[in-house]
Amino acid sequence: MTRRDVFEYALLRVVPRVERGECFNAGVLVYCRAHSFVAARTHLDEAKLLALDPGADVVGVRAALRAVEGVCGGGEGAGQAAGDDAGRRFRWLIAPRSTVVQPGAVHSGLTTDPAGEVERLLDLLVR
């Protein structure tokens, strides 16, 4: 029997106008402690963004989503979180915030392939 490990995930939501509360999914964060794995994949639907806010800063939203991916990757791309382990980086990224890119609730599951979960969840919940 193949070993299945617990993983956690959260959606990344874009909230173009925080005061209105309208949002859509634009990415997924996945963390698996057993594999010291954390990753994010994003997909920005510009048409949705501009439908909710015709004046939205598309370049800025893309930069914010890339920054999340950078923190997950660690190293120089993680900025101040560069020295943190995967769990700390995940916990920092899922902390509630009132910005255009916000994390959703954390969910859990079992997996044999954390990297595969990132792509599966992106396809299922974002694209």
Buried (B, 14 or more C-beta within 10 A) or exposed (E): EEEEBEBBBBBBBBBBEEEEEBBBBBBBBBBBBEBEBBBBBBBBBEEBBEEBBEEBEEEEBBEBBBBBBBBBBBEEBBEEBBEBEBBEBBBEBBEEEEEBBBBBEBEEBEBEBBBEBBBBBBEEEBE
